[in-house]
Amino acid sequence: MRLEGYDQKPIEKPFVAPINVELVQQPDEKGTSFYFKIDGKPVYMKGANYIPSDAFVTRMTKNDYRKMLLMAKDANMNMLRVWGGGIYESDDFYDLCDSLGIHVWQDFMFAGAMVPGDKAFFDNVREEVKYQVKRLRHHKSIVLWCGNNEIDEAFNRWGWQNQFRIPPKDSAKLWNDYTRLFRDSIPKWLKEVDDSRPYISSSPKYGWGVRNSFTEGDSHYWGVWWGNEDFEAFENKTGRFVSEYGMQAMPNYSSILKFTQPQDRYLFSEVLKHHQKAGNGFDKLNIYLKNYMIDSAKISKLSVEDYTYLTQCVQYYGFKNMILIHQSKEPYNMGTLLWQLNDCWPVASWSITDYYDRAPKAAWYAVKEAYRDDGKPERDIVKPKDLKLTNPKITYQITGNQIILKSSSFAKYVFVDIASYKGKLSENYFDLEPGKNKVITFDLKELKGKAIVVRLKSLWDVVN
């Protein structure tokens, strides 16, 4: 918090648009396009949704932001969506996005709730919009202003009218106030301070239960996860620009060790339940483990460590294949922003990085490969649970900053864990072909002279 004083109000510098950006929404034979042109060129957006990186938002330093945003850049992302249920991020965040070449989809901070329609509230929002846009408009990273997250969809299809017993007259007033703010007022106020960038009133345009969500506007497709659908559902349900979709996994086991006592480390303990905030989250995770990874009868017998490993493997499998399906639809589909890049506390979630040390979860490595421009991985044809695996008898040797691995038979999702290592490996959760050397590199400086202690795990070890 600070107080600024001046004898004479500073003169505002004339605003010059730092980037030429266009959101192309044109009717075509299949619906209406939705894609970005940057400096006149269409760009396929590959990225993620970004939430506050700490529950105590002022604890974030520039170095914290740098580490988090480098995780996005190193995963070959070119866009982050700053989600409307979070905060307008610090100047450091946008400065770093500018320097890293990461485009920003910027929501205004409204999400999942209707708004008052009185003059005082509208006056307040007007000042918020003008202040934040003036603060941020010089950043070349920002390519879109978006009014809110999911309010349009929520009011029309989440059943609030019945749930809260809203009379028709009040319902009509709520909708009128909503449209007046997001479709009329904000675009008018925005034009006064930045008419160089596109604006959309809400994300998504239609919810995942509406057919139009696949043919126009941006799409939040949650049939996968919330609807228990298989990842392959995207073969027929990929929208023009998928701005939310996801799959959960446990946090890294090293994080679980920090927020549990030994007596809490059994499946679905009260402490673990407190770190799972999705409704029926563990039940949903178990559905995906059963469908893709392991016989359902074995799930309840897993240790927390092995359960963590398997959930991260299924998140890896899911994000890899969902991204590859989206990209295969280009140019019909021109963007895929997974939910989500980061976490604000150590928790079972859809994040592909861990809260502690911003360390990668398994899926981060999958996303990094799927988002590459210089050659994509192949989609998985056989589900991991249907593979005929034998004991791979993996051996390894360490040379400098390299770990050289070899196996006697095919190994799936080989997890290399270096004790006390807080960085990322060149690869992890990879497949190992029999008799072929696999070289993994790591950053020796991260270990600060400590002994290199390596543990290995593969899918065969867990399912057997």
C-alpha positions as a Markdown table, in Angstrom:
| # | Residue | x | y | z |
|---|---|---|---|---|
| 1 | Met | 0.0 | 0.0 | 0.0 |
| 2 | Arg | 1.3 | 3.4 | -0.8 |
| 3 | Leu | 0.2 | 7.1 | -0.9 |
| 4 | Glu | 1.3 | 9.2 | -3.8 |
| 5 | Gly | 1.3 | 13.0 | -3.5 |
| 6 | Tyr | 2.0 | 15.7 | -6.1 |
| 7 | Asp | 1.7 | 19.5 | -6.5 |
| 8 | Gln | 0.5 | 19.2 | -10.0 |
| 9 | Lys | -1.1 | 16.1 | -11.6 |
| 10 | Pro | 1.4 | 14.4 | -14.0 |
| 11 | Ile | 0.6 | 14.8 | -17.6 |
| 12 | Glu | -0.3 | 11.5 | -19.2 |
| 13 | Lys | 1.9 | 10.4 | -22.1 |
| 14 | Pro | 0.0 | 9.9 | -25.4 |
| 15 | Phe | -0.8 | 6.2 | -25.8 |
| 16 | Val | 0.7 | 4.5 | -28.8 |
| 17 | Ala | -0.4 | 0.9 | -29.4 |
| 18 | Pro | 2.6 | -1.4 | -28.8 |
| 19 | Ile | 1.2 | -4.2 | -30.9 |
| 20 | Asn | -1.0 | -4.8 | -33.9 |
| 21 | Val | -3.5 | -7.4 | -32.9 |
| 22 | Glu | -6.8 | -8.6 | -34.4 |
| 23 | Leu | -9.3 | -11.2 | -33.2 |
| 24 | Val | -10.8 | -12.7 | -36.4 |
| 25 | Gln | -14.4 | -13.9 | -35.9 |
| 26 | Gln | -15.7 | -14.4 | -39.4 |
| 27 | Pro | -18.5 | -16.7 | -40.6 |
| 28 | Asp | -17.4 | -19.7 | -42.5 |
| 29 | Glu | -18.9 | -23.0 | -43.8 |
| 30 | Lys | -18.6 | -24.6 | -40.3 |
| 31 | Gly | -19.6 | -21.7 | -38.1 |
| 32 | Thr | -17.5 | -18.7 | -37.1 |
| 33 | Ser | -13.7 | -18.5 | -36.8 |
| 34 | Phe | -11.9 | -17.4 | -33.7 |
| 35 | Tyr | -8.2 | -16.7 | -34.0 |
| 36 | Phe | -5.6 | -14.0 | -33.4 |
| 37 | Lys | -3.7 | -12.1 | -36.0 |
| 38 | Ile | -0.5 | -10.6 | -34.6 |
| 39 | Asp | 1.1 | -8.0 | -36.9 |
| 40 | Gly | -1.1 | -9.3 | -39.7 |
| 41 | Lys | -0.2 | -13.0 | -39.3 |
| 42 | Pro | -2.5 | -15.7 | -37.9 |
| 43 | Val | -1.0 | -17.3 | -34.8 |
| 44 | Tyr | -1.9 | -20.7 | -33.3 |
| 45 | Met | -2.0 | -20.1 | -29.6 |
| 46 | Lys | -0.5 | -22.8 | -27.3 |
| 47 | Gly | -0.7 | -22.1 | -23.6 |
| 48 | Ala | -2.4 | -22.3 | -20.3 |
| 49 | Asn | -4.6 | -20.5 | -17.8 |
| 50 | Tyr | -2.8 | -18.5 | -15.1 |
| 51 | Ile | -4.1 | -18.1 | -11.6 |
| 52 | Pro | -2.4 | -16.3 | -8.7 |
| 53 | Ser | 0.8 | -18.1 | -7.9 |
| 54 | Asp | 0.4 | -17.7 | -4.1 |
| 55 | Ala | -2.6 | -17.5 | -1.8 |
| 56 | Phe | -0.8 | -14.5 | -0.2 |
| 57 | Val | -0.4 | -12.6 | -3.5 |
| 58 | Thr | 2.1 | -10.0 | -2.2 |
| 59 | Arg | 4.7 | -12.7 | -1.3 |
| 60 | Met | 5.4 | -13.0 | -5.0 |
| 61 | Thr | 8.8 | -11.5 | -6.0 |
| 62 | Lys | 10.1 | -10.7 | -9.5 |
| 63 | Asn | 12.3 | -13.8 | -9.2 |
| 64 | Asp | 9.2 | -15.9 | -8.3 |
| 65 | Tyr | 7.4 | -14.6 | -11.4 |
| 66 | Arg | 10.4 | -15.2 | -13.5 |
| 67 | Lys | 10.7 | -18.9 | -12.4 |
| 68 | Met | 6.9 | -19.4 | -13.0 |
| 69 | Leu | 6.9 | -17.7 | -16.4 |
| 70 | Leu | 10.0 | -19.5 | -17.6 |
| 71 | Met | 8.1 | -22.8 | -16.9 |
| 72 | Ala | 5.6 | -21.6 | -19.4 |
| 73 | Lys | 8.2 | -20.5 | -21.9 |
| 74 | Asp | 10.2 | -23.7 | -21.5 |
| 75 | Ala | 7.1 | -25.7 | -22.2 |
| 76 | Asn | 6.9 | -23.9 | -25.6 |
| 77 | Met | 3.8 | -21.8 | -24.6 |
| 78 | Asn | 3.1 | -18.6 | -26.4 |
| 79 | Met | -0.1 | -17.5 | -24.5 |
| 80 | Leu | -1.3 | -17.3 | -20.9 |
| 81 | Arg | -4.9 | -16.4 | -20.0 |
| 82 | Val | -5.0 | -14.3 | -16.7 |
| 83 | Trp | -8.2 | -15.8 | -15.3 |
| 84 | Gly | -11.0 | -13.4 | -14.1 |
| 85 | Gly | -11.2 | -15.1 | -10.7 |
| 86 | Gly | -7.7 | -14.0 | -9.7 |
| 87 | Ile | -6.0 | -10.6 | -9.7 |
| 88 | Tyr | -4.7 | -8.0 | -12.1 |
| 89 | Glu | -1.1 | -9.2 | -11.9 |
| 90 | Ser | 1.9 | -7.1 | -10.9 |
| 91 | Asp | 3.9 | -5.0 | -13.4 |
| 92 | Asp | 6.7 | -7.7 | -13.0 |
| 93 | Phe | 4.4 | -10.3 | -14.5 |
| 94 | Tyr | 3.6 | -8.3 | -17.7 |
| 95 | Asp | 7.2 | -7.0 | -18.0 |
| 96 | Leu | 8.4 | -10.6 | -18.1 |
| 97 | Cys | 5.7 | -11.7 | -20.5 |
| 98 | Asp | 6.9 | -8.8 | -22.8 |
| 99 | Ser | 10.5 | -10.0 | -22.7 |
| 100 | Leu | 9.6 | -13.7 | -23.1 |
| 101 | Gly | 7.3 | -13.2 | -26.0 |
| 102 | Ile | 4.3 | -14.6 | -24.2 |
| 103 | His | 0.9 | -13.2 | -25.3 |
| 104 | Val | -1.6 | -12.4 | -22.6 |
| 105 | Trp | -5.3 | -12.9 | -22.7 |
| 106 | Gln | -6.4 | -10.5 | -19.9 |
| 107 | Asp | -9.7 | -11.1 | -18.1 |
| 108 | Phe | -11.2 | -8.3 | -16.1 |
| 109 | Met | -11.7 | -9.5 | -12.5 |
| 110 | Phe | -15.2 | -10.9 | -12.6 |
| 111 | Ala | -16.0 | -14.6 | -12.4 |
| 112 | Gly | -19.0 | -16.8 | -11.7 |
| 113 | Ala | -21.3 | -14.2 | -10.1 |
| 114 | Met | -23.8 | -11.6 | -11.2 |
| 115 | Val | -23.2 | -7.9 | -10.6 |
| 116 | Pro | -25.1 | -5.1 | -8.9 |
| 117 | Gly | -26.6 | -2.5 | -11.3 |
| 118 | Asp | -26.6 | 0.6 | -9.1 |
| 119 | Lys | -24.7 | 3.7 | -10.1 |
| 120 | Ala | -22.1 | 3.5 | -7.4 |
| 121 | Phe | -21.0 | 0.0 | -8.5 |
| 122 | Phe | -20.9 | 1.0 | -12.2 |
| 123 | Asp | -18.9 | 4.1 | -11.3 |
| 124 | Asn | -16.5 | 2.0 | -9.3 |
| 125 | Val | -16.0 | -0.5 | -12.2 |
| 126 | Arg | -15.5 | 2.3 | -14.6 |
| 127 | Glu | -12.6 | 3.6 | -12.5 |
| 128 | Glu | -11.2 | 0.1 | -12.1 |
| 129 | Val | -11.2 | -0.5 | -15.9 |
| 130 | Lys | -9.6 | 2.8 | -16.7 |
| 131 | Tyr | -7.0 | 2.5 | -14.0 |
| 132 | Gln | -6.0 | -1.1 | -14.9 |
| 133 | Val | -6.0 | -0.5 | -18.6 |
| 134 | Lys | -3.9 | 2.6 | -18.3 |
| 135 | Arg | -1.5 | 0.8 | -16.1 |
| 136 | Leu | -1.2 | -2.2 | -18.5 |
| 137 | Arg | -1.9 | -0.9 | -22.0 |
| 138 | His | 1.8 | -0.2 | -22.9 |
| 139 | His | 2.6 | -3.9 | -22.6 |
| 140 | Lys | 3.0 | -5.5 | -26.0 |
| 141 | Ser | 2.2 | -8.9 | -24.4 |
| 142 | Ile | -1.5 | -8.1 | -23.9 |
| 143 | Val | -3.6 | -9.1 | -27.0 |
| 144 | Leu | -7.1 | -9.3 | -25.6 |
| 145 | Trp | -9.4 | -7.8 | -23.0 |
| 146 | Cys | -12.1 | -10.1 | -21.8 |
| 147 | Gly | -15.1 | -8.9 | -19.6 |
| 148 | Asn | -15.5 | -11.9 | -17.3 |
| 149 | Asn | -15.0 | -15.6 | -16.7 |
| 150 | Glu | -18.1 | -17.8 | -17.2 |
| 151 | Ile | -20.8 | -15.4 | -16.0 |
| 152 | Asp | -22.8 | -15.5 | -19.2 |
| 153 | Glu | -22.8 | -19.3 | -19.3 |
| 154 | Ala | -23.5 | -19.5 | -15.6 |
| 155 | Phe | -26.6 | -17.3 | -15.6 |
| 156 | Asn | -28.1 | -19.0 | -18.6 |
| 157 | Arg | -27.3 | -22.7 | -17.9 |
| 158 | Trp | -26.2 | -23.3 | -14.2 |
| 159 | Gly | -29.7 | -23.3 | -12.8 |
| 160 | Trp | -29.2 | -20.3 | -10.5 |
| 161 | Gln | -32.8 | -19.1 | -11.0 |
| 162 | Asn | -34.2 | -22.3 | -9.4 |
| 163 | Gln | -31.4 | -22.8 | -6.9 |
| 164 | Phe | -31.8 | -19.3 | -5.5 |
| 165 | Arg | -35.5 | -19.0 | -6.2 |
| 166 | Ile | -35.1 | -15.9 | -8.2 |
| 167 | Pro | -38.4 | -14.4 | -9.4 |
| 168 | Pro | -38.7 | -13.7 | -13.1 |
| 169 | Lys | -38.8 | -9.9 | -12.6 |
| 170 | Asp | -35.5 | -10.0 | -10.5 |
| 171 | Ser | -34.0 | -12.4 | -13.0 |
| 172 | Ala | -34.7 | -10.0 | -15.9 |
| 173 | Lys | -33.1 | -7.2 | -13.9 |
| 174 | Leu | -30.0 | -9.2 | -13.1 |
| 175 | Trp | -29.6 | -10.0 | -16.8 |
| 176 | Asn | -30.2 | -6.4 | -17.9 |
| 177 | Asp | -27.6 | -5.2 | -15.4 |
| 178 | Tyr | -25.1 | -7.8 | -16.6 |
| 179 | Thr | -25.5 | -6.9 | -20.3 |
| 180 | Arg | -25.4 | -3.2 | -19.5 |
| 181 | Leu | -22.0 | -3.6 | -17.8 |
| 182 | Phe | -20.2 | -6.2 | -19.9 |
| 183 | Arg | -21.7 | -5.7 | -23.4 |
| 184 | Asp | -22.4 | -1.9 | -23.3 |
| 185 | Ser | -20.4 | 0.0 | -20.6 |
| 186 | Ile | -17.0 | -1.8 | -20.4 |
| 187 | Pro | -16.4 | -1.8 | -24.2 |
| 188 | Lys | -17.3 | 2.0 | -24.2 |
| 189 | Trp | -14.9 | 2.7 | -21.3 |
| 190 | Leu | -12.3 | 0.6 | -22.8 |
| 191 | Lys | -12.4 | 2.4 | -26.1 |
| 192 | Glu | -11.6 | 5.7 | -24.2 |
| 193 | Val | -8.3 | 4.3 | -23.0 |
| 194 | Asp | -7.3 | 1.6 | -25.4 |
| 195 | Asp | -9.1 | 1.1 | -28.7 |
| 196 | Ser | -6.2 | -0.9 | -30.2 |
| 197 | Arg | -7.0 | -4.3 | -28.8 |
| 198 | Pro | -10.0 | -6.6 | -29.3 |
| 199 | Tyr | -12.6 | -7.1 | -26.5 |
| 200 | Ile | -15.0 | -10.0 | -25.8 |
| 201 | Ser | -17.6 | -9.7 | -23.1 |
| 202 | Ser | -17.3 | -13.2 | -21.5 |
| 203 | Ser | -15.3 | -16.4 | -21.8 |
| 204 | Pro | -16.6 | -18.8 | -23.0 |
| 205 | Lys | -19.3 | -17.7 | -25.5 |
| 206 | Tyr | -21.2 | -20.9 | -25.0 |
| 207 | Gly | -20.8 | -23.6 | -22.3 |
| 208 | Trp | -19.7 | -27.1 | -22.9 |
| 209 | Gly | -23.2 | -28.5 | -23.1 |
| 210 | Val | -24.2 | -26.3 | -26.1 |
| 211 | Arg | -23.4 | -27.5 | -29.6 |
| 212 | Asn | -22.6 | -23.9 | -30.7 |
| 213 | Ser | -19.6 | -24.1 | -28.4 |
| 214 | Phe | -17.8 | -26.3 | -30.9 |
| 215 | Thr | -18.5 | -24.0 | -33.9 |
| 216 | Glu | -18.1 | -20.4 | -32.7 |
| 217 | Gly | -16.4 | -18.3 | -30.0 |
| 218 | Asp | -14.0 | -19.7 | -27.4 |
| 219 | Ser | -14.8 | -23.0 | -25.6 |
| 220 | His | -14.4 | -24.2 | -22.1 |
| 221 | Tyr | -14.8 | -27.9 | -22.6 |
| 222 | Trp | -15.3 | -29.7 | -19.3 |
| 223 | Gly | -17.0 | -32.9 | -20.6 |
| 224 | Val | -13.5 | -34.3 | -19.8 |
| 225 | Trp | -13.1 | -34.3 | -16.0 |
| 226 | Trp | -16.5 | -32.8 | -14.9 |
| 227 | Gly | -18.4 | -35.0 | -17.3 |
| 228 | Asn | -16.2 | -38.1 | -16.8 |
| 229 | Glu | -15.7 | -38.3 | -20.6 |
| 230 | Asp | -12.6 | -39.9 | -22.1 |
| 231 | Phe | -9.8 | -37.7 | -23.4 |
| 232 | Glu | -10.7 | -38.9 | -26.9 |
| 233 | Ala | -14.0 | -37.0 | -26.7 |
| 234 | Phe | -12.1 | -34.0 | -28.3 |
| 235 | Glu | -12.1 | -35.9 | -31.6 |
| 236 | Asn | -15.7 | -34.7 | -32.0 |
| 237 | Lys | -15.8 | -31.8 | -29.5 |
| 238 | Thr | -12.9 | -29.5 | -30.3 |
| 239 | Gly | -14.0 | -25.9 | -30.6 |
| 240 | Arg | -12.6 | -23.0 | -32.6 |
| 241 | Phe | -10.4 | -21.9 | -29.7 |
| 242 | Val | -10.3 | -24.1 | -26.5 |
| 243 | Ser | -9.6 | -21.6 | -23.7 |
| 244 | Glu | -10.2 | -24.0 | -20.8 |
| 245 | Tyr | -10.0 | -27.8 | -20.4 |
| 246 | Gly | -8.2 | -30.0 | -18.0 |
| 247 | Met | -7.3 | -33.1 | -16.0 |
| 248 | Gln | -6.3 | -33.4 | -12.4 |
| 249 | Ala | -3.3 | -35.0 | -10.6 |
| 250 | Met | -1.9 | -35.1 | -7.1 |
| 251 | Pro | 0.8 | -32.6 | -6.2 |
| 252 | Asn | 4.4 | -34.0 | -6.2 |
| 253 | Tyr | 5.0 | -36.5 | -3.5 |
| 254 | Ser | 7.7 | -34.3 | -2.0 |
| 255 | Ser | 4.9 | -31.7 | -1.4 |
| 256 | Ile | 2.6 | -34.3 | 0.2 |
| 257 | Leu | 5.4 | -35.1 | 2.7 |
| 258 | Lys | 5.4 | -31.4 | 3.7 |
| 259 | Phe | 1.7 | -31.1 | 4.5 |
| 260 | Thr | 1.1 | -34.5 | 6.1 |
| 261 | Gln | 2.3 | -36.4 | 9.1 |
| 262 | Pro | 3.2 | -40.1 | 8.7 |
| 263 | Gln | -0.2 | -41.1 | 10.2 |
| 264 | Asp | -1.9 | -39.1 | 7.4 |
| 265 | Arg | -0.2 | -40.9 | 4.5 |
| 266 | Tyr | -2.9 | -43.4 | 3.5 |
| 267 | Leu | -5.4 | -43.0 | 0.6 |
| 268 | Phe | -8.2 | -40.6 | 1.1 |
| 269 | Ser | -7.2 | -39.6 | 4.7 |
| 270 | Glu | -8.8 | -36.4 | 6.1 |
| 271 | Val | -5.7 | -34.4 | 5.4 |
| 272 | Leu | -5.6 | -35.5 | 1.8 |
| 273 | Lys | -9.3 | -34.8 | 1.4 |
| 274 | His | -8.6 | -31.2 | 2.6 |
| 275 | His | -6.1 | -30.9 | -0.2 |
| 276 | Gln | -8.7 | -31.9 | -2.8 |
| 277 | Lys | -11.2 | -29.2 | -3.4 |
| 278 | Ala | -12.9 | -30.5 | -6.6 |
| 279 | Gly | -16.3 | -32.0 | -5.8 |
| 280 | Asn | -15.9 | -35.8 | -5.8 |
| 281 | Gly | -12.4 | -35.2 | -7.0 |
| 282 | Phe | -10.9 | -38.5 | -5.9 |
| 283 | Asp | -13.8 | -40.4 | -7.4 |
| 284 | Lys | -13.2 | -38.7 | -10.7 |
| 285 | Leu | -9.5 | -39.4 | -10.5 |
| 286 | Asn | -10.2 | -43.0 | -9.9 |
| 287 | Ile | -12.4 | -43.2 | -12.9 |
| 288 | Tyr | -9.6 | -42.0 | -15.1 |
| 289 | Leu | -7.1 | -44.4 | -13.4 |
| 290 | Lys | -9.4 | -47.3 | -14.1 |
| 291 | Asn | -10.0 | -46.3 | -17.7 |
| 292 | Tyr | -6.4 | -45.7 | -18.6 |
| 293 | Met | -3.9 | -47.0 | -16.0 |
| 294 | Ile | -4.7 | -49.8 | -13.7 |
| 295 | Asp | -7.3 | -52.4 | -12.7 |
| 296 | Ser | -9.9 | -50.8 | -10.5 |
| 297 | Ala | -9.5 | -53.5 | -7.8 |
| 298 | Lys | -5.9 | -52.4 | -7.2 |
| 299 | Ile | -6.5 | -48.7 | -6.7 |
| 300 | Ser | -7.5 | -48.9 | -3.0 |
| 301 | Lys | -4.4 | -51.0 | -2.3 |
| 302 | Leu | -2.0 | -48.4 | -3.6 |
| 303 | Ser | 0.4 | -46.4 | -1.3 |
| 304 | Val | -0.1 | -42.6 | -1.4 |
| 305 | Glu | 3.2 | -42.4 | -3.2 |
| 306 | Asp | 2.2 | -44.8 | -6.0 |
| 307 | Tyr | -1.3 | -43.3 | -6.2 |
| 308 | Thr | 0.4 | -39.9 | -6.7 |
| 309 | Tyr | 2.7 | -41.3 | -9.4 |
| 310 | Leu | -0.3 | -42.9 | -11.3 |
| 311 | Thr | -2.4 | -39.7 | -11.2 |
| 312 | Gln | 0.5 | -37.8 | -12.6 |
| 313 | Cys | 0.9 | -40.4 | -15.3 |
| 314 | Val | -2.8 | -40.1 | -16.3 |
| 315 | Gln | -2.6 | -36.3 | -16.3 |
| 316 | Tyr | 0.5 | -36.7 | -18.6 |
| 317 | Tyr | -1.4 | -39.0 | -20.9 |
| 318 | Gly | -4.5 | -36.8 | -20.9 |
| 319 | Phe | -2.8 | -33.5 | -21.7 |
| 320 | Lys | -0.5 | -35.0 | -24.3 |
| 321 | Asn | -3.3 | -36.5 | -26.3 |
| 322 | Met | -5.9 | -33.7 | -25.8 |
| 323 | Ile | -3.4 | -31.2 | -27.1 |
| 324 | Leu | -2.4 | -33.3 | -30.1 |
| 325 | Ile | -6.1 | -33.7 | -31.0 |
| 326 | His | -6.7 | -29.9 | -30.8 |
| 327 | Gln | -3.6 | -29.2 | -32.9 |
| 328 | Ser | -4.7 | -31.8 | -35.5 |
| 329 | Lys | -7.8 | -29.7 | -36.1 |
| 330 | Glu | -5.8 | -26.6 | -37.2 |
| 331 | Pro | -6.9 | -24.3 | -38.8 |
| 332 | Tyr | -10.5 | -25.1 | -37.7 |
| 333 | Asn | -9.1 | -24.9 | -34.2 |
| 334 | Met | -6.6 | -22.1 | -33.6 |
| 335 | Gly | -5.8 | -22.2 | -29.9 |
| 336 | Thr | -5.5 | -24.5 | -26.9 |
| 337 | Leu | -5.1 | -23.1 | -23.4 |
| 338 | Leu | -5.1 | -25.8 | -20.7 |
| 339 | Trp | -6.4 | -25.4 | -17.2 |
| 340 | Gln | -4.0 | -24.7 | -15.5 |
| 341 | Leu | -0.3 | -23.7 | -15.4 |
| 342 | Asn | 0.2 | -23.1 | -11.7 |
| 343 | Asp | -1.1 | -23.5 | -8.2 |
| 344 | Cys | -1.5 | -21.1 | -5.3 |
| 345 | Trp | -1.0 | -23.8 | -2.6 |
| 346 | Pro | 0.0 | -27.5 | -2.5 |
| 347 | Val | -3.1 | -29.3 | -3.6 |
| 348 | Ala | -4.5 | -32.0 | -5.9 |
| 349 | Ser | -5.4 | -29.9 | -9.0 |
| 350 | Trp | -5.3 | -29.5 | -12.7 |
| 351 | Ser | -2.0 | -27.6 | -12.5 |
| 352 | Ile | 1.0 | -29.0 | -14.5 |
| 353 | Thr | 3.5 | -27.4 | -12.0 |
| 354 | Asp | 3.8 | -27.8 | -8.2 |
| 355 | Tyr | 3.3 | -25.0 | -5.7 |
| 356 | Tyr | 6.6 | -25.7 | -4.0 |
| 357 | Asp | 9.6 | -24.5 | -6.0 |
| 358 | Arg | 7.4 | -24.3 | -9.1 |
| 359 | Ala | 8.6 | -27.8 | -9.9 |
| 360 | Pro | 7.2 | -29.6 | -12.9 |
| 361 | Lys | 4.6 | -32.3 | -12.5 |
| 362 | Ala | 4.6 | -35.2 | -15.0 |
| 363 | Ala | 2.2 | -33.4 | -17.3 |
| 364 | Trp | 4.6 | -30.4 | -17.7 |
| 365 | Tyr | 7.0 | -32.7 | -19.7 |
| 366 | Ala | 4.1 | -33.9 | -21.9 |
| 367 | Val | 3.0 | -30.4 | -22.6 |
| 368 | Lys | 6.5 | -29.3 | -23.4 |
| 369 | Glu | 6.7 | -32.0 | -26.1 |
| 370 | Ala | 3.2 | -31.5 | -27.5 |
| 371 | Tyr | 3.7 | -27.8 | -27.9 |
| 372 | Arg | 6.9 | -28.1 | -29.8 |
| 373 | Asp | 7.1 | -26.5 | -33.3 |
| 374 | Asp | 9.9 | -28.8 | -34.5 |
| 375 | Gly | 8.1 | -32.1 | -34.6 |
| 376 | Lys | 5.2 | -33.5 | -32.5 |
| 377 | Pro | 5.1 | -36.7 | -30.6 |
| 378 | Glu | 2.8 | -39.5 | -31.8 |
| 379 | Arg | -0.6 | -39.9 | -30.2 |
| 380 | Asp | -1.0 | -42.9 | -28.0 |
| 381 | Ile | -3.0 | -45.6 | -29.7 |
| 382 | Val | -2.9 | -48.2 | -26.8 |
| 383 | Lys | -3.9 | -47.2 | -23.3 |
| 384 | Pro | -1.1 | -47.8 | -20.7 |
| 385 | Lys | -3.3 | -50.3 | -18.8 |
| 386 | Asp | -3.4 | -52.5 | -22.0 |
| 387 | Leu | 0.3 | -52.7 | -22.5 |
| 388 | Lys | 2.0 | -56.0 | -21.9 |
| 389 | Leu | 4.8 | -54.9 | -19.7 |
| 390 | Thr | 7.6 | -57.0 | -18.1 |
| 391 | Asn | 10.2 | -56.1 | -15.5 |
| 392 | Pro | 12.4 | -53.6 | -17.3 |
| 393 | Lys | 15.4 | -54.0 | -14.9 |
| 394 | Ile | 16.5 | -50.4 | -15.4 |
| 395 | Thr | 20.1 | -49.6 | -14.8 |
| 396 | Tyr | 21.8 | -46.2 | -14.7 |
| 397 | Gln | 25.1 | -44.4 | -14.3 |
| 398 | Ile | 25.8 | -40.8 | -13.5 |
| 399 | Thr | 28.4 | -38.8 | -15.5 |
| 400 | Gly | 28.7 | -35.1 | -14.5 |
| 401 | Asn | 25.2 | -33.6 | -15.1 |
| 402 | Gln | 24.0 | -36.6 | -17.1 |
| 403 | Ile | 22.1 | -39.7 | -16.0 |
| 404 | Ile | 22.4 | -42.5 | -18.6 |
| 405 | Leu | 19.7 | -45.2 | -18.4 |
| 406 | Lys | 19.2 | -48.5 | -20.0 |
| 407 | Ser | 16.5 | -51.2 | -19.7 |
| 408 | Ser | 16.2 | -54.9 | -20.7 |
| 409 | Ser | 12.6 | -54.5 | -21.9 |
| 410 | Phe | 10.2 | -51.7 | -22.8 |
| 411 | Ala | 9.5 | -49.4 | -19.8 |
| 412 | Lys | 6.6 | -46.9 | -19.6 |
| 413 | Tyr | 6.6 | -43.6 | -17.7 |
| 414 | Val | 10.1 | -43.9 | -16.2 |
| 415 | Phe | 10.2 | -41.4 | -13.3 |
| 416 | Val | 13.6 | -40.2 | -12.3 |
| 417 | Asp | 13.7 | -38.7 | -8.8 |
| 418 | Ile | 16.8 | -37.0 | -7.5 |
| 419 | Ala | 16.7 | -36.4 | -3.8 |
| 420 | Ser | 16.6 | -32.7 | -2.8 |
| 421 | Tyr | 16.7 | -31.6 | -6.5 |
| 422 | Lys | 14.4 | -28.6 | -7.0 |
| 423 | Gly | 14.9 | -28.0 | -10.7 |
| 424 | Lys | 13.6 | -29.7 | -13.8 |
| 425 | Leu | 15.2 | -32.5 | -15.8 |
| 426 | Ser | 15.6 | -32.4 | -19.6 |
| 427 | Glu | 13.0 | -35.2 | -19.7 |
| 428 | Asn | 10.9 | -37.2 | -17.2 |
| 429 | Tyr | 8.1 | -39.8 | -17.2 |
| 430 | Phe | 9.5 | -41.0 | -20.5 |
| 431 | Asp | 9.4 | -44.3 | -22.3 |
| 432 | Leu | 12.6 | -46.4 | -22.5 |
| 433 | Glu | 13.3 | -48.7 | -25.4 |
| 434 | Pro | 15.1 | -52.0 | -24.5 |
| 435 | Gly | 18.9 | -51.9 | -25.0 |
| 436 | Lys | 19.0 | -48.2 | -26.0 |
| 437 | Asn | 20.8 | -45.6 | -23.9 |
| 438 | Lys | 18.7 | -42.7 | -22.7 |
| 439 | Val | 20.5 | -39.6 | -21.5 |
| 440 | Ile | 18.8 | -37.2 | -19.1 |
| 441 | Thr | 20.5 | -34.0 | -18.0 |
| 442 | Phe | 20.0 | -31.9 | -14.9 |
| 443 | Asp | 21.4 | -28.7 | -13.3 |
| 444 | Leu | 24.3 | -29.6 | -10.9 |
| 445 | Lys | 24.1 | -26.1 | -9.4 |
| 446 | Glu | 20.7 | -26.9 | -8.0 |
| 447 | Leu | 22.1 | -29.6 | -5.8 |
| 448 | Lys | 24.6 | -27.2 | -4.2 |
| 449 | Gly | 27.3 | -29.9 | -3.7 |
| 450 | Lys | 24.9 | -32.5 | -2.2 |
| 451 | Ala | 25.4 | -36.2 | -3.1 |
| 452 | Ile | 23.4 | -37.3 | -6.1 |
| 453 | Val | 20.8 | -39.8 | -4.9 |
| 454 | Val | 18.6 | -41.2 | -7.7 |
| 455 | Arg | 15.3 | -43.2 | -7.4 |
| 456 | Leu | 13.6 | -44.8 | -10.4 |
| 457 | Lys | 10.0 | -45.9 | -10.9 |
| 458 | Ser | 8.1 | -47.1 | -14.0 |
| 459 | Leu | 4.6 | -48.2 | -14.6 |
| 460 | Trp | 5.5 | -51.8 | -14.3 |
| 461 | Asp | 6.7 | -51.3 | -10.8 |
| 462 | Val | 3.4 | -49.8 | -9.7 |
| 463 | Val | 0.8 | -52.0 | -11.5 |
| 464 | Asn | 2.7 | -55.1 | -10.4 |
